[in-house]
Amino acid sequence: MGCTPTPTATLPPPSTPLSKLHLPRRSLLFLSATTTTTLSLPPLSTASPPQKQPDTTITDRVFMDFSICPSYFQTRTLGSDLASCSDSEPVGRIVLGLYGNLVPITVSNFKAMCTGISGYYKGTLIQKLFPGRFFTAGRQGRRDKGEVKPPVNLVRNTESVDPKAFELGHTKGGILSLCLSENDDEDDIKLDPDYHNVEFMITTGPGPCPDLDGRNIVFGSVLEGMDVVASISSIPTYKPGERIRQYNDLAEFLGDGRAKSARAIWDRPQKTLYISNCGEVKVTKPTLPPSLP
């Protein structure tokens, strides 16, 4: 029994005009409408909304005087204070502008450490100095060793876990920030329930320190005294030789606790550089125009 082949439709060439096609009137009307109608949509915007800049309005100003005590470690007695150094050699004064609107807790605690009746920062050492980068001060410990003893009534700084507190970078010399990644307080001090981090750093320039960004809280900048910052940066520091570093690395690997004690003197100024005085600068208009670091 034979099969009848199914008829196949013969399609016109693609170039055949629409008017030559033999289609029902209704189909022609539909094709005409679809071929001539276009949708006009508004262009999609790819621009992101402008980001709000951090508020770097200077709400407070403090000063710090730096000096060198040549005979401190030779003539001091137990309990002696650097602030009472008899042969002090002045280095100079810097004035710091603080960003109280951006990080109010950090600024409040720093001001308290500068203006406290017991001195706090006054009479304490510059602990570490990295020429061309930054120097640190405010390490906690014994006053007779030139270290800080902060008051217990400081506000607990919750800004250390707030992402907004890390928006500013260490873009140039003269940036003031709270030490977090560079903090070298002893572990037993950090474990104290009443521990308050008051160690700070100031960048010396001339270039930025991007490796410090996002890890330390920028809360101010130097307004006056960058020449003093440059003088501090030029003071020689103790730099161990490569062999000593290798021995120290090996001792640390073997669990020798003396390795950490030995590293404590690395990068320290070879002169007894300390904060001889500090306090608040009173101005007629306490709120100054913004000054981005």
C-alpha positions in Angstrom: 0.0 0.0 0.0 1.6 3.3 -1.1 2.1 6.3 1.1 0.9 9.7 -0.1 3.7 12.3 0.4 2.9 15.2 2.7 2.8 18.4 0.8 5.5 20.9 1.9 5.2 24.6 1.9 7.5 26.6 -0.3 8.8 29.6 1.5 9.7 32.7 -0.5 13.2 34.1 -0.5 14.0 36.3 2.5 14.4 39.3 0.1 10.7 39.0 -1.1 8.9 42.3 -0.3 5.9 42.0 2.0 3.6 43.3 -0.7 4.4 40.2 -2.9 3.4 37.7 -0.3 0.0 36.0 -0.7 -1.2 36.3 2.9 -4.7 36.9 4.4 -5.6 40.5 5.0 -5.6 40.0 8.8 -2.1 38.5 8.8 -0.9 41.5 6.7 -2.3 43.9 9.2 -0.6 42.0 12.0 2.8 41.9 10.3 2.6 45.6 9.3 1.9 46.5 12.9 4.7 44.5 14.3 7.3 45.6 11.8 6.6 49.3 12.2 6.0 49.5 16.0 9.0 50.0 18.3 9.1 50.4 22.0 10.9 53.5 23.4 12.4 52.7 26.8 14.3 55.1 29.0 18.1 54.4 29.0 19.3 52.4 32.0 21.5 54.5 34.4 24.7 52.8 35.3 26.1 55.6 37.5 26.2 54.9 41.2 24.9 57.4 43.7 27.5 59.8 45.1 29.1 58.6 48.3 29.0 60.7 51.4 32.4 62.0 52.3 33.7 61.4 55.9 33.2 64.4 58.1 36.7 65.7 58.8 35.5 68.9 60.5 38.1 69.9 63.2 36.2 70.1 66.4 39.1 70.2 68.9 42.8 71.0 69.0 45.5 69.8 71.3 49.2 70.4 71.5 52.1 68.2 72.3 55.6 69.3 73.3 58.5 66.9 72.5 61.8 66.9 74.3 64.9 64.8 74.7 66.3 63.8 78.2 70.0 62.9 77.7 70.6 61.5 81.2 67.3 59.8 82.0 68.4 56.2 81.9 71.7 56.9 83.5 70.5 58.9 86.6 66.9 57.9 87.1 65.7 56.2 90.3 62.7 53.8 90.7 59.5 55.7 90.3 61.1 58.7 88.6 59.1 60.5 85.9 60.4 61.8 82.6 58.3 65.0 83.1 60.8 66.0 85.8 63.9 65.6 83.6 66.3 68.3 84.8 68.4 68.6 81.6 65.6 68.4 79.0 66.3 69.5 75.4 63.2 70.8 73.6 62.5 69.4 70.2 59.4 71.5 69.5 55.6 71.6 69.6 52.9 70.2 67.3 49.3 71.1 67.2 46.8 68.4 66.3 43.3 68.9 64.9 40.8 66.2 65.9 37.8 64.9 63.9 35.2 64.8 66.7 32.2 64.4 64.4 33.7 61.4 62.7 34.9 59.3 65.7 33.7 61.1 68.9 34.7 58.4 71.4 38.3 58.1 70.1 38.7 61.9 70.1 37.2 62.2 73.6 39.5 59.6 75.1 42.6 61.2 73.3 41.7 64.6 74.7 41.3 63.1 78.2 44.8 61.6 77.9 46.2 65.0 76.9 44.5 67.1 79.6 44.3 64.7 82.5 45.4 66.1 85.9 47.9 63.2 86.3 49.5 63.9 82.9 48.8 60.5 81.2 50.6 61.2 77.9 52.8 63.8 79.6 56.2 62.4 80.6 56.0 59.2 78.4 58.3 58.0 75.7 58.0 57.8 72.0 58.2 54.0 71.9 58.8 53.2 68.2 60.1 55.3 65.3 60.1 54.2 61.6 61.8 57.0 59.7 59.9 58.0 56.6 56.7 56.2 57.9 55.4 56.9 61.4 56.2 57.0 65.1 54.1 55.6 68.0 53.5 56.6 71.6 51.1 55.8 74.4 52.3 52.2 75.2 50.8 51.1 78.5 52.9 49.9 81.5 55.0 51.5 84.2 55.4 55.2 84.5 59.0 54.9 85.6 59.7 53.2 82.3 58.2 56.1 80.4 55.0 54.2 79.7 51.3 55.3 80.0 49.0 54.6 82.9 45.5 55.6 81.6 42.6 56.3 83.9 39.9 53.6 84.4 37.1 56.0 83.7 37.8 56.3 79.9 34.8 55.4 77.7 35.0 52.0 76.1 35.9 52.5 72.5 33.3 50.7 70.4 34.5 52.5 67.3 37.2 50.0 66.9 34.6 47.6 65.4 32.7 50.2 63.4 33.5 50.1 59.7 32.8 53.9 59.3 35.7 54.6 61.6 38.2 53.2 59.1 37.1 55.2 56.1 40.1 57.7 56.2 43.5 56.7 55.0 47.1 57.5 55.9 47.6 59.5 52.8 50.5 61.8 53.8 52.7 62.9 56.7 51.0 64.3 59.8 48.1 61.8 60.0 47.1 61.0 63.6 45.5 57.6 64.2 44.7 55.1 67.0 47.0 52.1 66.9 45.2 48.8 66.3 47.4 46.7 64.0 50.5 48.5 65.3 49.6 48.3 69.0 52.3 46.6 71.1 50.8 46.5 74.6 51.5 43.4 76.5 49.0 40.6 76.2 48.3 40.5 80.0 47.4 44.2 79.8 45.1 43.7 76.9 43.2 40.9 78.8 42.4 43.3 81.6 38.6 43.9 81.6 39.2 47.6 82.1 41.7 47.8 79.3 41.5 50.9 77.1 43.7 51.2 74.0 45.3 54.7 74.0 48.4 54.0 71.9 48.6 56.4 68.9 50.7 57.0 65.8 51.6 60.0 63.7 52.8 59.5 60.1 56.0 61.3 59.3 55.8 61.4 55.5 56.8 62.3 52.9 54.7 59.6 51.3 51.5 57.8 52.3 51.3 54.5 54.3 48.6 52.5 52.6 49.4 49.4 54.5 48.1 51.1 57.7 44.7 51.9 56.0 41.7 49.9 57.2 43.6 48.7 60.2 44.0 51.8 62.3 41.5 54.6 63.1 42.4 58.0 61.6 41.0 60.7 63.9 43.0 63.9 63.3 46.0 65.5 61.6 48.9 67.9 62.3 47.9 71.5 61.9 51.2 73.1 63.0 54.6 71.7 63.5 55.4 69.4 60.6 59.0 70.6 60.9 59.0 69.1 64.4 57.6 65.8 62.9 60.5 65.9 60.4 63.0 66.4 63.2 61.6 63.4 65.1 61.8 61.3 62.0 65.5 62.1 61.6 66.5 60.7 65.0 68.5 57.4 64.6 66.9 54.2 65.7 68.2 50.8 66.8 68.2 48.5 63.8 69.4 44.9 64.4 71.7 43.2 61.8 70.5 40.5 59.5 72.2 37.7 61.6 70.5 38.9 64.8 67.2 38.9 63.1 67.7 35.3 61.9 68.7 34.2 65.4 65.6 35.9 66.8 63.4 34.2 64.3 64.9 30.9 65.2 64.4 31.5 68.9 60.8 32.5 68.4 60.2 29.4 66.3 61.6 27.3 69.2 59.3 29.0 71.7 62.0 31.0 73.5 60.2 33.9 75.2 63.3 36.0 75.2 62.9 36.5 71.5 59.9 38.9 72.0 61.8 40.7 74.8 64.7 41.3 72.5 62.5 42.7 69.7 61.1 45.2 72.1 64.1 47.5 71.6 64.0 47.3 67.8 63.1 50.5 66.0 63.3 52.5 69.2 64.9 56.0 69.0 68.5 56.0 70.2 67.7 59.2 72.1 65.2 59.5 75.0 62.5 61.2 73.1 59.4 61.9 75.2 56.2 64.0 75.5 57.3 66.8 77.9 53.9 68.5 77.9 50.4 68.3 76.3 47.0 69.9 76.6 44.1 71.5 74.9 44.3 74.5 72.6 41.5 76.9 73.3 40.2 78.8 70.3 37.5 81.4 69.8 35.7 79.3 67.2 36.2 75.7 68.2 34.8 74.3 64.9 37.2 74.8 62.0 36.6 74.2 58.3 37.0 70.6 57.1 40.5 69.5 56.3 40.8 66.2 54.5 44.0 64.3 55.3 
